């Protein structure tokens, strides 16, 4: 497994999906690669958390 460069679907920047992150995703049973960069993932998670209140 090698690092992958993925383009964020929200902001359009490229980010690295490292070998260790890929191993973590595989260990957790996730079948799809991430589609958002880490900062957009945090923002999306924050939005979801704010809607629950």
C-alpha positions in Angstrom: 0.0 0.0 0.0 1.3 3.4 -0.9 0.1 6.9 0.1 -2.7 8.2 -2.1 -3.4 11.8 -3.2 -7.1 12.5 -3.0 -8.9 15.7 -4.1 -11.4 17.0 -1.5 -14.9 17.2 -2.8 -15.8 20.3 -0.7 -12.8 22.6 -1.0 -11.0 21.0 -4.0 -7.5 20.8 -2.4 -5.4 17.7 -2.6 -4.6 15.8 0.6 -2.6 12.7 1.4 -4.3 9.5 2.5 -1.4 7.8 4.2 -0.6 4.1 4.5 -1.4 4.2 8.2 -4.7 5.9 7.6 -5.5 3.3 4.9 -4.7 0.5 7.4 -6.9 2.1 10.0 -9.8 2.4 7.6 -9.3 -1.3 6.6 -9.2 -2.4 10.2 -12.5 -0.6 10.9 -14.1 -2.2 7.9 -14.5 1.0 5.9 -14.6 0.2 2.2 -14.5 3.7 0.7 -11.7 6.2 0.7 -12.3 9.5 2.4 -13.7 12.2 0.1 -13.0 15.2 2.3 -9.7 16.6 3.6 -9.2 16.5 7.4 -10.2 20.1 7.9 -13.4 19.7 5.8 -14.1 16.5 7.7 -13.8 18.3 11.0 -16.1 21.1 9.7 -18.7 18.6 8.5 -18.6 16.8 11.8 -19.0 20.1 13.7 -22.1 20.9 11.6 -23.6 17.5 12.3 -23.0 18.0 16.1 -24.5 21.4 16.1 -27.7 20.2 14.4 -28.3 17.7 17.2 -28.9 20.5 19.8 
